[in-house]
Amino acid sequence: MSESEILGWLTERLGAQVSLPPSRINPDVPYVEYGLDSVAALGLFGDIEEEFGLVLDPSVALEYSTLALMAGFLAAEHKEVVHS
C-alpha cells in the first residue's frame, strides 16, 4: 500500500471515529483537534494494527500526531513487515 493509499485509509477511519466525512479531514491537523477521545483513539489504533499487522507502542500516537505523519510512518513500517 502506498503512502497516499494509507493516508486515504486513515482519513476514512478517523472520519468514522469522529463522525465526519473524509472530505472534512485535513491530514495535517492533529487528531486531538477532531475531538478524538481515548476510546476512539483505541479504536483507530486497533484498526491500524489489524490492517498493517503491527503492534504499536502508545507513544507512536504522540510522535506521529497527524494523519500525514502517521501515513509516512506506516508506509515505512509496512514495507519492513512485508519484506521481512
C-alpha positions as CSV (number, residue, x, y, z in Angstrom):
1,M,0.0,0.0,0.0
2,S,1.4,3.4,-1.0
3,E,1.7,6.3,1.4
4,S,-1.2,8.1,-0.4
5,E,-3.4,5.0,-0.1
6,I,-2.6,4.7,3.6
7,L,-3.5,8.3,4.0
8,G,-6.8,7.8,2.3
9,W,-7.5,4.7,4.5
10,L,-6.5,6.7,7.7
11,T,-8.7,9.6,6.7
12,E,-11.7,7.3,6.3
13,R,-11.0,5.6,9.6
14,L,-10.6,8.9,11.5
15,G,-13.8,10.2,9.8
16,A,-15.7,7.2,11.0
17,Q,-14.4,7.5,14.6
18,V,-15.3,11.2,14.8
19,S,-18.4,11.2,12.6
20,L,-17.0,13.5,9.9
21,P,-16.9,12.9,6.1
22,P,-13.3,12.3,4.9
23,S,-13.6,15.5,2.9
24,R,-13.7,17.5,6.1
25,I,-10.5,15.9,7.5
26,N,-7.2,17.8,7.0
27,P,-4.3,15.3,7.2
28,D,-2.0,18.0,8.7
29,V,-4.3,18.7,11.6
30,P,-3.6,16.8,14.9
31,Y,-6.1,14.0,15.7
32,V,-7.0,15.7,19.0
33,E,-8.3,18.7,17.2
34,Y,-11.0,16.5,15.7
35,G,-12.2,15.5,19.2
36,L,-10.7,12.1,19.1
37,D,-11.2,10.8,22.7
38,S,-9.3,7.9,24.2
39,V,-11.9,5.3,23.3
40,A,-12.0,6.4,19.7
41,A,-8.2,6.6,19.6
42,L,-8.0,3.0,20.8
43,G,-10.4,2.0,18.0
44,L,-8.4,3.8,15.4
45,F,-5.1,2.3,16.6
46,G,-6.7,-1.1,16.8
47,D,-7.8,-0.7,13.2
48,I,-4.2,0.3,12.2
49,E,-2.7,-2.7,14.0
50,E,-5.1,-5.1,12.4
51,E,-4.8,-3.6,8.9
52,F,-1.0,-3.4,8.9
53,G,-0.1,-6.4,11.1
54,L,1.8,-4.1,13.5
55,V,1.8,-3.7,17.3
56,L,2.1,0.0,18.0
57,D,3.6,1.5,21.1
58,P,1.2,4.2,22.5
59,S,4.0,6.8,22.1
60,V,3.5,6.5,18.3
61,A,0.3,8.5,18.6
62,L,2.2,11.3,20.2
63,E,5.2,11.2,17.8
64,Y,3.0,10.9,14.7
65,S,0.2,13.2,15.7
66,T,-1.3,13.9,12.3
67,L,-2.6,11.6,9.6
68,A,0.1,12.7,7.2
69,L,2.8,11.9,9.7
70,M,1.2,8.6,10.6
71,A,0.8,7.6,6.9
72,G,4.5,8.2,6.3
73,F,5.4,6.1,9.4
74,L,3.1,3.3,8.4
75,A,4.3,3.2,4.8
76,A,7.8,2.7,6.1
77,E,6.9,0.2,8.8
78,H,4.5,-1.7,6.4
79,K,7.3,-2.1,3.9
80,E,9.5,-3.6,6.6
81,V,6.8,-6.0,7.7
82,V,6.0,-7.1,4.1
83,H,9.7,-7.6,3.3
84,S,10.7,-9.4,6.5
